[in-house]
Amino acid sequence: MIRGQVCLAWSLPEVVDADPSWFFCGVDGPDGGGAAAGADRGAGGCGQVLGDGDGVRLLLSAVEFPLTRAGVGQMLARVQAAVPAGAQLVRVGVEAAGHYHRPLTTVGVWPDGWQVVELNPAHVSAQRRVNGQRGVKTDRVDLVAIADLLLAGRGSPVIACEEPLIELAAWVAHRRRRGEVRTATKNQLLTQLDRAFPALSLALADVLGTKVGRLVAAHFADPARLARLGPGRFREFAARRGVKVNRQVAARLVEAARTALPTAEAGIARQILQADFALLCDLEAQIA
């Protein structure tokens, strides 16, 4: 079960900047005030925000809660009870953690009027260094750093997107991940091809970027087979599969096959290559 941490800090009017447009409190008068809450995903333990003697005092020690509807509801009840009645604005900071923090930034989780911001993990780490805790990473220390960043007005507002934008972003991310896997698969395939047919790259500069190169990778990973076929029969073999190969390229490939040195890994490399080639074709069909 994913667990979270929440802390709450209170800033007195005398430490609030006069410009409410950037400071977390948004004070509109000498009696104004605000509150800041920081959320951090952790494996357990508690943290708290300590007063620094400049008008910031502890309102609520860290609340550890399961990331469920009931758990968040209980946490919110404790936080709302600790927020002073005169608070003009409650600012919630959630440290970004891949997709794990998403439930805490969803519209409707926090009460209306509370400002929710995301904090860059690098900024939280930098704040830990400022606090003299560079080599210490615990939930307690992270919460202190998050609260300090909130008090300084840091964080990117969480913007609610319409469903079409959410769907588009998901598909773009999906396509990007497929592209990354395709690149990794190509590199792996070329590695296996070098083990099975060591001299191929000398005869053909771009194996996977040409039709003839892919034809060789798919059907002639064993150079002995291409050497037995010869240039003429290789051109006929390629033509039956819709690939035109000129005489010079065919002769160069066959000569590379005849002079290729055998390797101990060639047999297993050819098996893995075929699996990688099938995966590559599938990925390219998905990306197309």
C-alpha positions as CSV (number, residue, x, y, z in Angstrom):
1,M,0.0,0.0,0.0
2,I,1.3,3.4,-0.9
3,R,1.7,5.7,2.1
4,G,2.0,9.4,2.3
5,Q,3.1,12.1,4.7
6,V,1.4,15.5,5.4
7,C,2.7,18.4,7.5
8,L,1.1,21.7,8.2
9,A,2.9,25.0,8.9
10,W,1.4,28.4,9.9
11,S,2.9,31.7,9.0
12,L,2.1,34.7,11.1
13,P,1.2,38.0,9.5
14,E,4.5,39.7,10.3
15,V,6.5,37.3,8.1
16,V,4.2,37.5,5.2
17,D,5.3,39.5,2.1
18,A,3.1,42.4,1.2
19,D,2.6,41.1,-2.3
20,P,0.0,38.3,-2.2
21,S,0.5,37.5,-5.9
22,W,3.5,35.2,-5.2
23,F,3.6,34.4,-1.5
24,F,1.7,31.4,-0.3
25,C,-0.5,33.3,2.1
26,G,-2.2,35.8,-0.1
27,V,-2.8,38.2,2.8
28,D,-5.2,41.1,2.3
29,G,-4.6,42.9,5.6
30,P,-2.6,43.0,8.8
31,D,-4.8,40.3,10.3
32,G,-4.4,38.0,7.4
33,G,-2.6,34.7,7.4
34,G,-2.2,31.4,5.6
35,A,-1.3,27.8,6.0
36,A,1.0,25.4,4.0
37,A,0.7,21.6,3.8
38,G,3.4,19.4,2.3
39,A,2.8,15.9,1.0
40,D,5.6,13.3,0.4
41,R,5.3,9.7,-0.6
42,G,7.4,7.5,1.7
43,A,7.7,3.9,2.9
44,G,6.9,4.8,6.5
45,G,7.9,6.9,9.5
46,C,6.8,10.4,10.4
47,G,8.1,13.9,10.0
48,Q,7.2,17.3,11.2
49,V,7.8,21.0,10.5
50,L,9.8,22.7,13.1
51,G,9.3,26.4,14.0
52,D,12.3,28.6,13.0
53,G,11.6,31.4,15.5
54,D,10.6,33.8,12.7
55,G,6.9,33.5,13.1
56,V,6.4,30.0,11.8
57,R,5.0,27.5,14.3
58,L,4.1,23.9,14.2
59,L,0.4,23.2,13.8
60,L,0.3,19.5,13.1
61,S,2.9,16.8,13.3
62,A,3.2,14.5,10.3
63,V,0.2,12.4,9.5
64,E,0.9,8.9,8.1
65,F,-2.1,7.6,6.1
66,P,-2.9,5.0,3.5
67,L,-3.5,6.4,0.0
68,T,-7.2,5.3,-0.1
69,R,-10.5,7.3,0.0
70,A,-10.9,6.6,3.7
71,G,-7.2,7.3,4.5
72,V,-7.2,10.6,2.7
73,G,-10.5,11.5,4.3
74,Q,-9.1,10.9,7.8
75,M,-6.0,12.9,7.0
76,L,-8.0,15.8,5.7
77,A,-10.2,15.9,8.8
78,R,-7.0,16.3,11.0
79,V,-5.5,18.9,8.7
80,Q,-8.7,20.9,8.5
81,A,-9.1,20.9,12.3
82,A,-5.6,22.3,12.6
83,V,-6.0,25.1,10.1
84,P,-6.6,28.4,12.0
85,A,-10.0,30.0,11.3
86,G,-8.4,33.2,10.0
87,A,-6.3,31.5,7.3
88,Q,-6.7,33.3,4.0
89,L,-5.3,30.5,1.9
90,V,-4.1,26.9,2.4
91,R,-1.3,25.9,0.1
92,V,-0.6,22.2,-0.5
93,G,2.7,21.0,-1.8
94,V,3.1,17.5,-3.3
95,E,6.5,16.3,-4.3
96,A,6.4,14.8,-7.8
97,A,7.1,11.0,-7.7
98,G,6.5,9.7,-11.2
99,H,2.9,8.6,-11.2
100,Y,2.7,7.7,-7.5
101,H,1.7,11.2,-6.5
102,R,-1.1,11.6,-9.0
103,P,-4.0,10.6,-6.7
104,L,-3.0,13.5,-4.4
105,T,-3.2,16.1,-7.2
106,T,-6.5,15.0,-8.6
107,V,-9.3,17.5,-8.7
108,G,-11.7,17.0,-5.8
109,V,-9.2,15.5,-3.4
110,W,-8.5,18.7,-1.5
111,P,-11.1,21.2,-0.3
112,D,-12.2,23.9,-2.7
113,G,-10.1,27.0,-2.4
114,W,-6.9,25.2,-1.3
115,Q,-4.0,25.8,-3.7
116,V,-2.3,22.6,-4.8
117,V,1.3,22.8,-6.3
118,E,3.8,20.2,-7.4
119,L,7.4,20.4,-6.2
120,N,10.3,19.2,-8.3
121,P,12.2,16.5,-6.4
122,A,15.5,18.2,-7.4
123,H,14.3,21.4,-5.6
124,V,13.4,19.4,-2.5
125,S,16.9,17.8,-2.6
126,A,18.5,21.2,-3.0
127,Q,16.5,22.5,0.0
128,R,17.7,19.5,2.1
129,R,21.3,20.6,1.3
130,V,20.4,24.2,2.3
131,N,19.1,22.8,5.6
132,G,22.4,21.1,6.2
133,Q,21.0,17.6,5.5
134,R,22.5,16.8,2.1
135,G,23.2,13.1,2.8
136,V,20.0,12.5,4.7
137,K,16.8,11.4,3.0
138,T,13.9,10.4,5.2
139,D,10.3,11.3,5.2
140,R,10.8,13.6,8.1
141,V,13.6,15.5,6.4
142,D,11.7,15.7,3.1
143,L,8.7,17.2,4.8
144,V,10.7,19.9,6.4
145,A,12.3,20.7,3.0
146,I,8.8,20.7,1.3
147,A,7.4,23.1,4.0
148,D,10.4,25.4,3.5
149,L,9.8,25.5,-0.2
150,L,6.1,26.3,0.3
151,L,6.9,29.1,2.7
152,A,9.2,30.5,0.0
153,G,6.4,30.4,-2.6
154,R,7.9,27.6,-4.7
155,G,5.9,25.0,-6.6
156,S,4.1,24.7,-9.9
157,P,0.3,25.0,-9.8
158,V,-1.6,21.8,-10.6
159,I,-3.8,22.5,-13.6
160,A,-6.9,20.4,-14.2
161,C,-6.9,19.3,-17.9
162,E,-9.9,18.3,-19.9
163,E,-10.3,14.6,-20.8
164,P,-9.2,15.0,-24.5
165,L,-5.9,16.6,-23.3
166,I,-5.3,13.9,-20.8
167,E,-6.0,11.2,-23.4
168,L,-3.6,13.0,-25.9
169,A,-0.8,13.2,-23.3
170,A,-1.2,9.5,-22.5
171,W,-0.9,8.5,-26.1
172,V,2.0,10.8,-26.7
173,A,3.8,9.3,-23.7
174,H,2.9,5.8,-24.9
175,R,4.3,6.5,-28.3
176,R,7.5,8.0,-26.8
177,R,8.0,4.9,-24.7
178,R,7.6,2.6,-27.7
179,G,10.1,4.7,-29.6
180,E,12.6,4.3,-26.7
181,V,12.1,0.5,-26.7
182,R,12.5,0.5,-30.5
183,T,15.8,2.2,-30.2
184,A,17.0,-0.2,-27.6
185,T,15.8,-3.2,-29.6
186,K,17.7,-1.9,-32.7
187,N,20.9,-1.6,-30.7
188,Q,20.4,-5.1,-29.3
189,L,19.6,-6.5,-32.7
190,L,22.8,-5.0,-34.2
191,T,24.8,-6.4,-31.4
192,Q,23.6,-9.9,-32.1
193,L,24.1,-9.4,-35.8
194,D,27.7,-8.5,-35.2
195,R,28.2,-11.8,-33.4
196,A,26.4,-13.8,-36.1
197,F,27.7,-12.0,-39.2
198,P,30.8,-10.0,-38.1
199,A,31.7,-8.5,-41.5
200,L,28.3,-7.3,-42.5
201,S,28.8,-3.8,-41.2
202,L,31.9,-3.4,-43.5
203,A,29.8,-4.2,-46.6
204,L,26.7,-2.3,-45.6
205,A,26.9,0.9,-43.6
206,D,23.3,1.1,-42.5
207,V,21.9,-2.4,-42.0
208,L,18.5,-1.6,-40.5
209,G,18.0,1.6,-42.5
210,T,17.9,-0.2,-45.9
211,K,15.7,-2.8,-47.4
212,V,18.6,-5.0,-48.4
213,G,20.1,-4.7,-44.9
214,R,16.9,-5.9,-43.3
215,L,16.6,-8.7,-45.8
216,V,20.1,-9.9,-44.8
217,A,19.3,-9.6,-41.1
218,A,16.1,-11.5,-41.4
219,H,17.2,-14.3,-43.7
220,F,21.0,-14.4,-43.9
221,A,22.3,-13.9,-40.4
222,D,24.3,-17.1,-41.1
223,P,27.0,-15.8,-43.6
224,A,27.6,-19.4,-44.9
225,R,24.1,-19.5,-46.3
226,L,24.6,-16.2,-48.2
227,A,28.1,-17.3,-49.4
228,R,26.6,-20.6,-50.9
229,L,23.8,-18.6,-52.6
230,G,26.1,-16.3,-54.6
231,P,25.4,-12.8,-56.0
232,G,23.1,-13.8,-58.8
233,R,20.8,-16.1,-56.8
234,F,20.8,-13.6,-53.9
235,R,19.5,-10.9,-56.2
236,E,16.8,-13.3,-57.4
237,F,15.9,-14.2,-53.8
238,A,15.6,-10.5,-53.0
239,A,13.6,-9.7,-56.1
240,R,11.0,-12.3,-55.2
241,R,10.5,-10.4,-51.9
242,G,10.2,-7.0,-53.5
243,V,13.8,-5.8,-52.9
244,K,16.0,-4.7,-55.8
245,V,19.7,-5.2,-55.2
246,N,22.3,-4.0,-57.7
247,R,25.2,-6.2,-58.7
248,Q,27.8,-4.3,-56.9
249,V,26.0,-4.4,-53.5
250,A,25.2,-8.1,-54.0
251,A,28.8,-8.9,-54.8
252,R,30.0,-6.9,-51.8
253,L,27.6,-8.7,-49.5
254,V,28.5,-12.2,-50.7
255,E,32.2,-11.4,-50.5
256,A,31.7,-10.2,-46.9
257,A,29.9,-13.5,-46.1
258,R,32.7,-15.6,-47.6
259,T,35.4,-13.8,-45.6
260,A,33.5,-13.5,-42.3
261,L,35.2,-15.0,-39.3
262,P,33.2,-17.5,-37.2
263,T,32.4,-16.7,-33.6
264,A,31.5,-19.0,-30.7
265,E,28.3,-17.0,-30.0
266,A,27.0,-17.1,-33.6
267,G,24.5,-19.9,-33.0
268,I,22.7,-18.4,-30.0
269,A,23.1,-14.9,-31.5
270,R,21.1,-15.9,-34.5
271,Q,18.3,-17.2,-32.3
272,I,18.1,-14.1,-30.3
273,L,18.4,-11.9,-33.4
274,Q,15.2,-13.5,-34.8
275,A,13.3,-12.8,-31.7
276,D,14.6,-9.2,-31.6
277,F,13.7,-8.8,-35.3
278,A,10.1,-9.9,-34.7
279,L,9.9,-7.5,-31.7
280,L,11.2,-4.7,-33.8
281,C,8.7,-5.3,-36.6
282,D,5.9,-5.3,-34.0
283,L,7.1,-2.1,-32.4
284,E,7.4,-0.3,-35.8
285,A,3.8,-1.4,-36.6
286,Q,2.6,0.1,-33.4
287,I,4.4,3.4,-33.9
288,A,3.5,3.8,-37.6
